Structure formats: C-alpha cells, structure tokens
Amino acid sequence: MLERVAAELVEATEALAKEEYHLFKDKPDYIRIYLNVIVTTAELKLCAFRPESVSIDNGLISHTQFKTVPYLRFRKSLSTKLVEDLNLSELTHYNLTQAKENTVFVVNSSHIMDFLNKFEIDDSIFNRFK
C-alpha cells in the first residue's frame, strides 16, 4: 500500500514541479524545492533483521528487532517516466536506477513539527543554481 500511495505522490509532485518550472523559468533567482511527504496517524515501526535469518521455505524471519520511529525515509524507483537529463554516454544500470529513485518521507502526524524543524537541505544544492 505504501508503494502505491508513494508512487501516486511522486507522480503528482513531478507534475507540479514541471508546471511551476514553466511558470517561473524566466526568474533566475527563483528556487523551489519539492519534497514528497506522507503524513499519517499510523504508528511507524522499523524492523531490523539479518537477511540470512529469513527462511527460504516460508518467508518468516527468525530474529527481529522493532523500533517505533517518528518519521522515516522510503527510497525506491517509483517513477515510470523517462529520465530526460541523463547523459547517454555515461548510461549504466546503476545510473539509471539512481536517476529514477525517489525519496518519500513518511511522518507520524504528531511529529510533523519536529520533522520540519529538523529537516535540513545541504547548501551545495543552491550552488547548482548560481
């Protein structure tokens, strides 16, 4: 279910970014950053396990550790769109996978302000636009 919702969110975010790009492309100092964020009332849990503890016979995991978290980052290739700005001379499976990978943040609603306050964007992203 998370993958379906995340894929729909990524598609909507990409459409919004593309639309706004055409509206503001003539303003050189106008920078927009788009984030995919799902806010939920669900309790978020991470499961830590060793891959070798997964039974090939039945898919069960023998040793796990669950931890409740306020928010998490979900990364996956969710877009079905073509990658437009990938240099074909440098095309590798890894590059293509990386270019199509998206990040969706999943945040428990009671921790949204903490998430926003702690969220940081690396300053190097702004150097690309100078």
C-alpha positions, 0 to 999 in steps of 0.5 A: 500500500505504501508503494502505491500511495508513494508512487501516486505522490511522486507522480503528482509532485513531478507534475507540479514541479514541471508546471511551476518550472514553466511558470517561473523559468524566466526568474533566475533567482527563483528556487523551489524545492519539492519534497514528497511527504506522507503524513499519517496517524499510523504508528511507524515501526522499523524492523531490523533483521539479518537477511540470512535469518529469513527462511527460504521455505516460508518467508518468516524471519527468525530474529527481529528487532522493532523500533517505533520511529517518528518519521522515516525515509522510503527510497525506491524507483517509483517513477515510470517516466523517462529520465530526460537529463541523463547523459547517454554516454555515461548510461549504466544500470546503476545510473539509471536506477539512481536517476529514477529513485525517489525519496518519500518521507513518511511522518507520524502526524504528531511529529510533523513539527519536529520533522520540519524543524529538523529537516535540513537541505545541504547548501551545495544544492543552491550552488547548482543554481548560481 
